[in-house]
Amino acid sequence: MEARSFLTLQPHQVTPELYSLFTASDPAFLRCQAVLDGQAAGLIFTDHPDTPSWAVVQEAAFGSLYLAGQMQAAWVAEIISLLRNHGDVLVGLWQDDPRWSLLPADPQYSGLTLDFTDRESAGDLPELPLGCELRRLDETLSKQILGRNFLIQLYGSVQQALRWGYGLCLMCGEKLLCESFGGPAAGGVIEIGVETQPDHMRKGYATITCAHLIAEMERQGYSTYWNCDKKNLPSAALARRLGYRTEREYKLLAWFKREG
C-alpha cells in the first residue's frame, strides 16, 4: 500500500538507520521488532529507505501501529485513515508520551493495557492432570486450536507460525483442553498467549500449560512477556500467578475497520 509520499518496505529493505528511529521501550515493542525482522506479518512505511526521517510499522495480528522519527499529525491521520480500509488500527503509548499530540482526536476506543515482564520462577512446575499430556503444536494439532486464525494473521501462515513460534497443547487423549503459544519473539524476548476450550475453563489448565511453555522458552534462552487489557482480570491474575513481577500500565486507542 502506498500513499502520497509514503514508501512501503519489505523487511529485507529495512536499514540500520530506519531501525534506529524506533523506541525499544515503547509498549509491546517486540511485535514491532518482529515485523522489522521479518518474523511476523505487518506493514512498514517510511519517507526514504536509506535516509529516513520517519517510519511507521503496523503488525498484522492486532493492528498495532508504531510511530518513529519526525512525524506530522497530518501524515499519521492519513496513514490511520488508509489502514482502516483493511482492518482495525491500534496505538498504545505510555501516558506521558509526547506523540499523543500526533494522533487524531476521534478514537472509537480508549482503554488501558497492562505489560508484564521480569518473571520470577515459581519453582517446581505444576503437575499435569491425570490422563493428560502436553504435546508440541504441529500442523495436525493446529487444525484444532482456537488461536489458528490469530496465528495465521500474526505470521501469514501456520507454517510460518510453527517456524518462528513455539506452542504446547494440553491434551486428554485426542481432546484438546488448552493451548499456549510463544511468539512473536524479538531481541531475546518472547510473548506468551493462551486459550482454553470454553467447556474446560476454571480448571487451572491455563496455568499448567503456560507454566510448562514458559519453562521451555526460558530453557531456550528467552525472557518472556505478557500483555492484556486491564479489564481482562483473569488474564492479569494468571500473569501474576505465573510470577511476573513488573507490571506497567499504558493507554490504548483504536480506530476500527470501516464497514463496506
Sine and cosine of phi, psi and omega as CSV:
sin_phi,cos_phi,sin_psi,cos_psi,sin_omega,cos_omega
0.00,0.00,0.75,-0.66,0.02,-1.00
-0.78,-0.62,0.51,-0.86,0.04,-1.00
-0.56,-0.83,0.65,-0.76,-0.02,-1.00
0.47,0.88,-0.92,-0.39,-0.09,-1.00
-1.00,-0.08,0.30,0.95,-0.03,-1.00
-1.00,0.02,0.70,-0.71,0.11,-0.99
-0.96,-0.28,0.61,-0.80,0.08,-1.00
-0.96,-0.26,0.82,-0.57,-0.05,-1.00
-0.94,-0.33,0.41,-0.91,0.21,-0.98
-0.99,-0.11,0.39,-0.92,-0.04,-1.00
-0.80,0.60,-0.58,0.81,-0.02,-1.00
-0.94,0.35,-0.21,0.98,0.04,-1.00
-1.00,-0.07,-0.06,1.00,-0.02,-1.00
-0.95,0.31,0.83,-0.56,-0.02,-1.00
-0.99,-0.12,0.32,-0.95,0.10,-1.00
-0.84,0.54,-0.54,0.84,0.00,-1.00
-0.90,0.43,-0.67,0.74,0.02,-1.00
-0.93,0.36,-0.69,0.72,0.00,-1.00
-0.82,0.57,-0.65,0.76,-0.09,-1.00
-0.94,0.34,-0.24,0.97,0.02,-1.00
-0.94,0.34,-0.43,0.90,-0.12,-0.99
-0.99,0.12,0.44,-0.90,-0.04,-1.00
-0.97,-0.22,0.94,-0.35,-0.10,-1.00
-0.92,0.40,-0.30,0.95,0.00,-1.00
-1.00,0.05,0.04,1.00,0.05,-1.00
-0.89,0.45,0.49,-0.87,0.03,-1.00
-0.84,0.54,0.64,-0.77,0.05,-1.00
0.78,0.62,0.60,0.80,-0.10,-1.00
-0.92,0.40,-0.42,0.91,-0.04,-1.00
-0.88,0.48,-0.45,0.89,0.06,-1.00
-0.92,0.40,-0.66,0.75,0.06,-1.00
-0.90,0.44,-0.73,0.69,-0.04,-1.00
-0.88,0.47,-0.60,0.80,0.02,-1.00
-0.91,0.42,-0.58,0.81,0.07,-1.00
-0.92,0.39,-0.72,0.69,0.01,-1.00
-0.87,0.49,-0.57,0.82,-0.01,-1.00
-0.99,0.15,-0.13,0.99,-0.02,-1.00
0.99,0.16,0.26,0.97,-0.02,-1.00
-0.99,-0.17,-0.08,1.00,0.06,-1.00
-0.61,-0.80,0.46,-0.89,-0.03,-1.00
-0.97,0.26,0.57,-0.82,0.03,-1.00
0.16,-0.99,-0.11,-0.99,-0.02,-1.00
-0.84,-0.54,0.56,-0.83,0.02,-1.00
-0.78,-0.63,0.83,-0.56,0.02,-1.00
-0.87,-0.49,0.51,-0.86,0.09,-1.00
-0.33,-0.95,0.09,-1.00,0.06,-1.00
-1.00,-0.07,-0.40,0.92,-0.01,-1.00
-0.38,-0.93,0.74,-0.67,-0.07,-1.00
-0.93,0.36,-0.53,0.85,-0.09,-1.00
-0.99,-0.17,-0.58,0.81,0.01,-1.00
-0.80,-0.59,0.92,0.40,-0.07,-1.00
-0.96,0.28,0.60,-0.80,0.15,-0.99
-0.97,-0.25,-0.29,0.96,0.08,-1.00
-0.45,-0.89,0.30,-0.95,0.06,-1.00
-0.42,-0.91,0.45,-0.89,0.04,-1.00
-0.69,-0.73,0.70,-0.72,0.10,-0.99
-0.86,-0.52,0.68,-0.74,0.21,-0.98
-0.85,-0.53,0.83,-0.55,0.08,-1.00
-1.00,0.06,0.54,-0.84,-0.24,-0.97
-0.98,0.18,-0.50,0.86,-0.16,-0.99
-0.94,0.35,-0.76,0.65,-0.02,-1.00
-0.99,-0.15,-0.41,0.91,-0.10,-1.00
1.00,0.01,0.24,0.97,-0.05,-1.00
-0.93,0.38,0.68,-0.73,-0.03,-1.00
-0.94,-0.33,0.67,-0.75,0.00,-1.00
-0.84,-0.54,0.81,-0.59,-0.10,-0.99
-0.95,-0.31,0.70,-0.72,-0.04,-1.00
-0.58,-0.82,0.55,-0.84,0.09,-1.00
1.00,0.10,-0.40,-0.92,-0.12,-0.99
-1.00,-0.01,0.99,0.16,-0.03,-1.00
-1.00,0.05,0.37,-0.93,0.15,-0.99
-0.87,-0.50,0.55,-0.84,-0.06,-1.00
-0.85,0.53,-0.61,0.79,-0.02,-1.00
-0.90,0.44,-0.62,0.78,0.01,-1.00
-0.92,0.39,-0.69,0.73,0.00,-1.00
-0.88,0.47,-0.69,0.72,0.01,-1.00
-0.88,0.48,-0.65,0.76,-0.01,-1.00
-0.92,0.39,-0.68,0.74,0.02,-1.00
-0.90,0.45,-0.72,0.70,0.02,-1.00
-0.87,0.49,-0.68,0.73,0.01,-1.00
-0.87,0.48,-0.69,0.72,0.01,-1.00
-0.91,0.41,-0.68,0.73,-0.04,-1.00
-0.93,0.37,-0.45,0.89,0.01,-1.00
-0.93,0.37,-0.25,0.97,0.10,-0.99
-0.94,0.34,-0.31,0.95,-0.10,-0.99
-0.90,-0.43,-0.34,0.94,-0.03,-1.00
0.08,-1.00,-0.07,-1.00,0.03,-1.00
-0.95,0.32,0.46,-0.89,0.06,-1.00
-0.81,-0.59,0.84,-0.55,-0.01,-1.00
-0.88,-0.48,0.60,-0.80,0.12,-0.99
-0.74,-0.67,0.84,-0.54,0.05,-1.00
-0.87,-0.49,0.78,-0.63,0.00,-1.00
-0.62,-0.78,0.41,-0.91,0.14,-0.99
-0.90,0.44,0.45,-0.90,-0.14,-0.99
-0.86,0.52,-0.54,0.84,-0.08,-1.00
-0.99,-0.11,0.24,0.97,-0.06,-1.00
-0.96,0.28,0.79,-0.61,-0.01,-1.00
-0.92,0.40,-0.27,0.96,-0.02,-1.00
-0.95,0.32,-0.14,0.99,0.10,-0.99
-0.83,0.56,-0.54,0.84,-0.05,-1.00
-0.92,0.39,-0.27,0.96,-0.01,-1.00
-1.00,0.10,-0.25,0.97,-0.16,-0.99
-1.00,0.02,0.55,-0.83,0.08,-1.00
-0.85,0.53,0.49,-0.87,-0.10,-0.99
-1.00,0.02,0.22,0.98,-0.11,-0.99
-0.84,-0.55,0.73,0.68,0.01,-1.00
-0.90,0.43,0.50,-0.87,0.03,-1.00
-1.00,-0.05,-0.12,0.99,0.07,-1.00
-0.53,-0.85,0.63,-0.78,0.11,-0.99
-0.63,-0.78,0.83,-0.55,-0.02,-1.00
-0.42,-0.91,-0.11,-0.99,-0.03,-1.00
-0.87,-0.48,0.62,-0.79,-0.02,-1.00
-0.81,-0.59,0.49,-0.87,-0.03,-1.00
-0.92,-0.38,0.70,-0.71,0.12,-0.99
-0.97,-0.25,0.78,-0.63,0.05,-1.00
-0.87,-0.49,0.79,-0.61,0.03,-1.00
-0.63,-0.77,-0.08,-1.00,0.15,-0.99
0.86,0.51,0.90,0.43,-0.07,-1.00
-0.99,0.13,0.66,-0.75,0.12,-0.99
-0.97,-0.25,0.79,-0.61,-0.01,-1.00
-0.86,0.52,0.71,-0.71,-0.01,-1.00
-1.00,0.07,0.09,1.00,0.01,-1.00
1.00,-0.09,-0.70,-0.71,-0.05,-1.00
-0.89,0.45,0.59,-0.81,0.03,-1.00
-0.96,0.29,0.56,-0.83,0.02,-1.00
-0.91,0.41,0.57,-0.82,0.01,-1.00
-0.96,0.28,0.49,-0.87,0.03,-1.00
-0.98,0.22,0.52,-0.85,0.07,-1.00
-0.86,0.50,0.47,-0.88,-0.01,-1.00
-0.84,0.54,0.77,-0.64,0.03,-1.00
1.00,0.10,0.05,1.00,-0.04,-1.00
-0.96,-0.29,0.34,-0.94,0.09,-1.00
-0.55,-0.84,0.34,-0.94,0.10,-1.00
-0.98,-0.21,0.75,-0.66,0.07,-1.00
-0.85,-0.53,0.61,-0.79,0.07,-1.00
-0.94,0.35,0.67,-0.74,0.02,-1.00
-0.88,0.47,0.75,-0.66,0.07,-1.00
-0.69,-0.72,-0.06,-1.00,-0.07,-1.00
-0.89,0.46,-0.60,0.80,0.01,-1.00
-0.91,0.41,-0.75,0.66,0.02,-1.00
-0.92,0.39,-0.48,0.88,-0.03,-1.00
-0.88,0.47,-0.34,0.94,0.02,-1.00
-0.96,0.28,-0.26,0.97,-0.03,-1.00
-0.98,-0.19,-0.36,0.93,-0.20,-0.98
-0.96,0.29,0.49,-0.87,0.04,-1.00
-0.93,0.36,-0.49,0.87,-0.10,-0.99
-1.00,-0.02,0.26,0.97,-0.08,-1.00
-0.84,0.54,-0.76,0.65,-0.04,-1.00
-0.90,0.43,-0.59,0.81,0.04,-1.00
-0.89,0.45,-0.69,0.73,0.00,-1.00
-0.90,0.44,-0.59,0.81,0.05,-1.00
-0.91,0.42,-0.66,0.75,0.07,-1.00
-0.89,0.46,-0.68,0.73,-0.09,-1.00
-0.92,0.40,-0.66,0.75,-0.13,-0.99
-0.91,-0.40,-0.25,0.97,-0.04,-1.00
0.99,-0.17,-0.41,0.91,0.03,-1.00
-0.24,-0.97,0.34,-0.94,0.08,-1.00
-0.89,0.45,-0.63,0.78,-0.02,-1.00
-0.87,0.49,-0.68,0.73,0.04,-1.00
-0.92,0.39,-0.60,0.80,0.04,-1.00
-0.88,0.48,-0.68,0.73,0.00,-1.00
-0.95,0.32,-0.43,0.90,0.04,-1.00
-0.96,0.28,-0.70,0.71,-0.16,-0.99
-0.98,-0.17,-0.28,0.96,-0.01,-1.00
-0.87,-0.50,-0.10,-1.00,-0.06,-1.00
-0.52,-0.85,0.81,-0.58,-0.02,-1.00
-0.81,-0.58,0.48,-0.88,0.12,-0.99
-0.81,-0.59,0.63,-0.77,0.02,-1.00
-0.86,-0.51,0.78,-0.63,0.10,-1.00
-1.00,0.07,0.88,-0.47,-0.11,-0.99
-0.87,-0.49,0.56,-0.83,0.21,-0.98
-0.86,-0.51,0.99,-0.16,-0.20,-0.98
0.92,0.40,-0.83,-0.56,0.05,-1.00
-0.98,-0.17,0.16,0.99,-0.01,-1.00
-1.00,-0.06,0.81,-0.58,0.02,-1.00
-0.99,0.12,0.82,-0.57,0.01,-1.00
-0.98,-0.18,-0.68,0.73,-0.11,-0.99
-0.41,-0.91,0.52,-0.86,0.01,-1.00
-0.73,-0.68,0.65,-0.76,0.08,-1.00
-0.74,-0.67,0.64,-0.77,-0.09,-1.00
-0.74,-0.67,0.68,-0.73,0.09,-1.00
-0.97,-0.24,0.89,-0.45,0.01,-1.00
0.45,-0.89,0.49,-0.87,0.05,1.00
-0.97,0.26,0.21,-0.98,0.05,-1.00
-0.83,-0.56,0.58,-0.82,0.07,-1.00
-0.29,-0.96,0.64,-0.77,0.06,-1.00
0.86,0.51,0.51,0.86,0.02,-1.00
0.99,0.15,0.13,0.99,0.00,-1.00
-0.87,-0.50,0.64,-0.77,0.01,-1.00
-0.76,-0.65,0.67,-0.74,-0.04,-1.00
-1.00,0.05,0.62,-0.78,-0.03,-1.00
-0.93,-0.37,0.72,-0.69,0.09,-1.00
-0.70,-0.71,0.30,-0.95,-0.06,-1.00
-0.50,-0.87,0.53,-0.85,0.12,-0.99
-0.67,-0.74,0.71,-0.70,0.08,-1.00
-0.90,-0.43,0.67,-0.74,0.05,-1.00
-0.85,0.52,0.70,-0.71,-0.12,-0.99
-0.79,0.61,-0.60,0.80,-0.03,-1.00
-0.99,0.10,0.13,0.99,0.03,-1.00
-0.79,-0.61,0.35,0.94,0.05,-1.00
-0.97,0.25,0.32,-0.95,0.06,-1.00
0.90,0.45,0.52,0.86,0.05,-1.00
-0.88,-0.48,0.06,1.00,0.00,-1.00
1.00,0.10,0.13,0.99,-0.06,-1.00
-0.93,0.38,-0.58,0.82,0.01,-1.00
-0.90,0.43,-0.68,0.73,0.02,-1.00
-0.87,0.49,-0.71,0.70,-0.03,-1.00
-0.90,0.44,-0.76,0.65,-0.09,-1.00
-0.92,0.40,-0.70,0.71,0.00,-1.00
-0.90,0.43,-0.67,0.74,-0.03,-1.00
-0.86,0.51,-0.68,0.74,0.00,-1.00
-0.94,0.33,-0.62,0.79,0.05,-1.00
-0.90,0.43,-0.72,0.70,-0.01,-1.00
-0.87,0.49,-0.66,0.75,0.03,-1.00
-0.87,0.49,-0.64,0.77,0.03,-1.00
-0.92,0.38,-0.65,0.76,0.02,-1.00
-0.90,0.43,-0.66,0.75,0.04,-1.00
-0.92,0.38,-0.57,0.82,0.07,-1.00
-0.88,0.47,-0.55,0.83,0.03,-1.00
-0.99,0.16,-0.03,1.00,0.09,-1.00
0.98,-0.19,0.08,1.00,0.01,-1.00
-1.00,0.05,0.49,-0.87,0.38,-0.93
-1.00,-0.03,0.48,-0.88,-0.06,-1.00
-0.93,-0.37,0.34,-0.94,-0.14,-0.99
-0.64,-0.77,0.62,-0.79,0.00,-1.00
-0.77,-0.64,0.63,-0.78,-0.04,-1.00
-0.60,-0.80,0.72,-0.69,0.05,-1.00
-0.37,-0.93,0.36,-0.93,0.12,-0.99
-0.87,0.49,0.63,-0.78,-0.02,-1.00
-0.88,0.48,-0.49,0.87,-0.01,-1.00
-0.98,0.19,-0.18,0.98,0.03,-1.00
-0.99,0.12,0.98,0.21,-0.12,-0.99
-0.89,0.46,-0.63,0.78,0.04,-1.00
-0.89,0.46,-0.64,0.77,0.00,-1.00
-0.92,0.40,-0.69,0.72,0.01,-1.00
-0.90,0.44,-0.64,0.77,0.02,-1.00
-0.91,0.42,-0.62,0.79,0.03,-1.00
-0.90,0.44,-0.68,0.73,0.03,-1.00
-0.85,0.52,-0.69,0.72,0.00,-1.00
-0.92,0.40,-0.63,0.78,0.00,-1.00
-0.91,0.41,-0.52,0.86,0.00,-1.00
-0.98,0.18,-0.08,1.00,0.15,-0.99
0.97,-0.24,0.18,0.98,0.02,-1.00
-0.95,0.32,0.79,-0.62,-0.12,-0.99
-0.99,-0.17,-0.48,0.88,-0.05,-1.00
-0.97,-0.26,0.83,-0.56,-0.08,-1.00
-0.77,-0.63,0.87,-0.49,-0.01,-1.00
-0.83,-0.56,0.57,-0.82,-0.07,-1.00
-0.94,-0.34,0.71,-0.71,0.08,-1.00
-0.69,-0.73,0.29,-0.96,-0.04,-1.00
-1.00,-0.04,0.65,-0.76,-0.01,-1.00
-0.81,-0.59,0.79,-0.61,0.10,-0.99
-0.93,-0.37,0.46,-0.89,0.01,-1.00
-0.61,-0.79,0.61,-0.79,0.17,-0.98
-0.86,-0.52,0.85,-0.52,-0.17,-0.99
-1.00,0.07,0.35,-0.94,0.00,-1.00
-0.84,0.55,0.67,-0.74,0.05,-1.00
-0.94,0.35,0.61,-0.79,0.06,-1.00
-0.99,0.15,0.57,-0.82,0.09,-1.00
0.99,0.14,0.00,0.00,0.00,0.00
